[in-house]
Amino acid sequence: MDPPDGETPGGWWTHYLASSERVRRYAAARGVPAAIGETRLDLRGDQLIAETRAADGTLLIRVTARVGTPAPRRTTATTATSPATTAS
């Protein structure tokens, strides 16, 4: 599959919603059902909400995720022991 910019790798599509006419034409030329749509991202603190809507405003996909740098993992300190010595 040849990407529009000649560099970005493609993937498998079942459908495509985009606000860009160029991208819709690209997808449709490859047999992918393409329609006008829009995805909006709303980031508040560490919560990201992504909503994809059809041209008529119908909500199709809504995803909520926590984003940011994960907290450091807790580690348990271990004590090193030396091997037992045997008297001869």
Secondary structure, DSSP 4 states (H G I P E B T S, - for coil): ---TTSSS-----S-EEES-HHHHHHHHHTT--EEEEEEEEEEETTEEEEEEEETT--EEEEEEEE-SPPPPPP-------PPPP---
